[in-house]
Amino acid sequence: MVDGVLFVCHANMCRSPMAEFIARRLLRDLPVTVASAGTDALDGAAMHPYAIEVAAGTGADPAAFRTRRLRPEHLTRAGLVLTATRRQRSICTALAPAALPRTFTLRQFARLAAAAGAATEPAAPRADSPLRAAVAVAARARGRLQPATPDADDLRDPIGGSPADFRRCAEEIERSIRPVLALIGTAG
């Protein structure tokens, strides 16, 4: 397992690559790698043109990005798996059951990270990396919070939408990554 975050969506053309590029920018000062994959992706396709615009806005060049289909080894190597939807979370845990404790929807993990960051209880036992410590803290918070409604966990797919829909999706991704960033920064 590496200190990496894996973002997973359906085709690895919109949500997960936008999350990958946004997270790379936000997590650049932490010892964490970032990647993405799709549960139903075709290997080697280009990112959606509107997602390319979002990714380019991070300061990176998304021209070389190519989609990749999710494989069990991607899940077993990742320190944290963040999916766009509950369905994709289920697919991930079916492909690699050992990844269950570190697999969440992005929005779910953001809620858990925010709750863990606001908690006054003692910190989780020291882990060997900030990312693993953050996952341990969020996993503990998972047992304390009431389940959310399904629409609170799923990140809407902007496919078929306008550039504004893609920007709104990217803004939701960034809002969700910020508490993750804060938890990784404080948990380690």
C-alpha positions as CSV (number, residue, x, y, z in Angstrom):
1,M,0.0,0.0,0.0
2,V,1.3,3.5,-0.9
3,D,0.4,6.8,0.6
4,G,-2.0,7.5,-2.3
5,V,-5.5,8.7,-2.8
6,L,-7.4,7.0,-5.6
7,F,-10.5,8.7,-7.0
8,V,-13.0,6.5,-8.7
9,C,-16.0,7.3,-10.9
10,H,-17.8,5.6,-13.7
11,A,-15.8,6.2,-16.9
12,N,-12.8,8.1,-15.5
13,M,-13.6,10.9,-17.9
14,C,-15.2,13.6,-15.7
15,R,-15.5,13.4,-11.9
16,S,-12.5,11.3,-11.0
17,P,-10.0,13.0,-13.3
18,M,-11.2,16.5,-12.2
19,A,-10.8,15.3,-8.6
20,E,-7.3,14.0,-9.3
21,F,-6.2,17.3,-10.7
22,I,-7.8,19.4,-8.0
23,A,-6.4,17.1,-5.3
24,R,-2.9,17.2,-6.8
25,R,-3.0,21.0,-6.5
26,L,-4.5,21.0,-3.0
27,L,-2.3,18.2,-1.6
28,R,0.9,19.2,-3.3
29,D,2.7,20.0,0.0
30,L,1.8,16.7,1.6
31,P,3.6,13.3,1.0
32,V,0.6,11.9,-0.9
33,T,0.2,10.6,-4.4
34,V,-3.1,11.0,-6.3
35,A,-4.5,8.9,-9.1
36,S,-7.9,8.1,-10.6
37,A,-9.8,5.2,-12.4
38,G,-13.2,4.3,-13.6
39,T,-15.4,1.3,-12.8
40,D,-16.5,1.1,-16.4
41,A,-13.7,3.0,-18.1
42,L,-12.2,2.1,-21.4
43,D,-8.4,2.3,-21.1
44,G,-6.8,5.1,-23.0
45,A,-9.6,7.5,-23.8
46,A,-9.3,11.2,-23.4
47,M,-10.9,13.2,-20.6
48,H,-14.2,15.0,-21.4
49,P,-13.5,18.4,-23.0
50,Y,-15.2,20.3,-20.3
51,A,-13.3,18.3,-17.6
52,I,-10.1,19.2,-19.5
53,E,-11.0,22.9,-19.0
54,V,-11.5,22.3,-15.3
55,A,-8.2,20.4,-15.0
56,A,-6.3,23.0,-16.9
57,G,-7.6,25.6,-14.4
58,T,-5.5,23.8,-11.7
59,G,-2.3,24.9,-13.4
60,A,-1.5,21.4,-14.7
61,D,-1.5,20.2,-18.3
62,P,-4.2,17.5,-18.7
63,A,-3.4,16.8,-22.3
64,A,-1.6,13.6,-21.6
65,F,-4.3,12.2,-19.3
66,R,-5.8,8.9,-20.4
67,T,-8.6,7.0,-18.7
68,R,-8.0,3.7,-17.0
69,R,-10.3,0.9,-15.9
70,L,-10.3,0.2,-12.2
71,R,-8.5,-3.0,-11.3
72,P,-8.2,-4.7,-7.9
73,E,-4.5,-3.8,-7.6
74,H,-5.4,-0.1,-7.8
75,L,-7.5,-0.6,-4.7
76,T,-5.1,-2.7,-2.8
77,R,-2.3,-0.2,-3.4
78,A,-4.3,2.9,-2.4
79,G,-4.1,4.3,1.1
80,L,-7.5,6.0,0.6
81,V,-10.2,5.3,-2.0
82,L,-12.7,8.1,-2.7
83,T,-15.6,7.3,-5.0
84,A,-18.1,9.6,-6.7
85,T,-21.1,7.5,-5.7
86,R,-22.2,4.8,-3.3
87,R,-22.6,2.4,-6.3
88,Q,-18.9,2.9,-7.2
89,R,-17.9,2.4,-3.5
90,S,-19.8,-0.9,-3.5
91,I,-18.0,-2.0,-6.7
92,C,-14.6,-1.1,-5.2
93,T,-15.2,-3.1,-2.1
94,A,-16.5,-6.1,-4.1
95,L,-13.3,-6.0,-6.2
96,A,-11.0,-5.7,-3.2
97,P,-12.8,-6.5,0.1
98,A,-9.6,-5.7,2.0
99,A,-10.0,-2.0,0.9
100,L,-13.3,-1.6,2.7
101,P,-11.9,0.2,5.8
102,R,-10.3,2.8,3.6
103,T,-13.0,3.2,0.9
104,F,-15.6,6.0,1.1
105,T,-17.5,8.3,-1.2
106,L,-15.7,11.6,-1.5
107,R,-18.6,13.5,0.1
108,Q,-18.9,10.9,2.9
109,F,-15.2,11.2,3.7
110,A,-15.5,15.0,3.7
111,R,-18.3,14.9,6.3
112,L,-16.3,12.4,8.4
113,A,-13.1,14.5,8.1
114,A,-15.0,17.6,9.1
115,A,-16.6,15.8,12.1
116,A,-13.2,14.3,13.1
117,G,-11.5,17.7,12.8
118,A,-14.2,19.2,15.1
119,A,-14.1,16.4,17.6
120,T,-12.7,17.0,21.1
121,E,-11.8,13.3,21.7
122,P,-8.3,12.0,21.8
123,A,-6.6,11.5,18.5
124,A,-6.3,8.1,16.9
125,P,-3.2,6.1,17.6
126,R,-0.3,7.4,15.7
127,A,0.0,5.8,12.2
128,D,3.1,5.6,10.1
129,S,1.8,8.3,7.7
130,P,-0.4,11.3,7.7
131,L,-2.8,9.7,5.2
132,R,-3.2,6.5,7.2
133,A,-3.7,8.5,10.3
134,A,-6.4,10.5,8.6
135,V,-8.1,7.3,7.4
136,A,-8.1,5.9,10.9
137,V,-9.6,9.0,12.4
138,A,-12.3,9.2,9.7
139,A,-13.1,5.5,10.1
140,R,-13.6,6.1,13.8
141,A,-15.9,9.0,13.0
142,R,-17.8,6.8,10.6
143,G,-19.2,4.8,13.5
144,R,-20.4,7.9,15.4
145,L,-22.3,9.8,12.7
146,Q,-25.8,9.2,11.6
147,P,-26.0,7.8,8.0
148,A,-26.6,10.5,5.5
149,T,-29.3,10.5,2.8
150,P,-28.2,8.9,-0.5
151,D,-28.1,12.2,-2.3
152,A,-25.7,13.6,0.4
153,D,-23.1,10.9,-0.5
154,D,-23.3,10.9,-4.3
155,L,-21.5,13.4,-6.5
156,R,-23.7,14.2,-9.5
157,D,-22.3,13.3,-12.8
158,P,-22.0,16.3,-15.1
159,I,-21.9,14.3,-18.3
160,G,-24.3,15.7,-20.8
161,G,-24.3,19.0,-19.1
162,S,-22.9,22.4,-19.8
163,P,-19.4,23.8,-18.9
164,A,-21.2,25.4,-16.0
165,D,-22.3,22.0,-14.8
166,F,-18.7,20.8,-14.9
167,R,-17.5,23.8,-13.0
168,R,-20.2,23.3,-10.3
169,C,-19.1,19.6,-10.0
170,A,-15.5,20.7,-9.7
171,E,-16.5,23.2,-7.0
172,E,-18.2,20.5,-5.0
173,I,-15.2,18.3,-5.4
174,E,-12.9,21.0,-4.1
175,R,-15.3,21.7,-1.2
176,S,-15.1,18.0,-0.4
177,I,-11.4,17.8,-0.6
178,R,-10.6,20.7,1.7
179,P,-11.7,18.9,4.9
180,V,-9.8,15.9,3.7
181,L,-6.7,18.1,3.3
182,A,-7.2,19.5,6.8
183,L,-7.6,16.1,8.3
184,I,-4.5,14.7,6.6
185,G,-2.5,17.8,7.7
186,T,-3.6,17.4,11.4
187,A,-3.9,13.6,11.8
188,G,-0.3,12.9,10.9
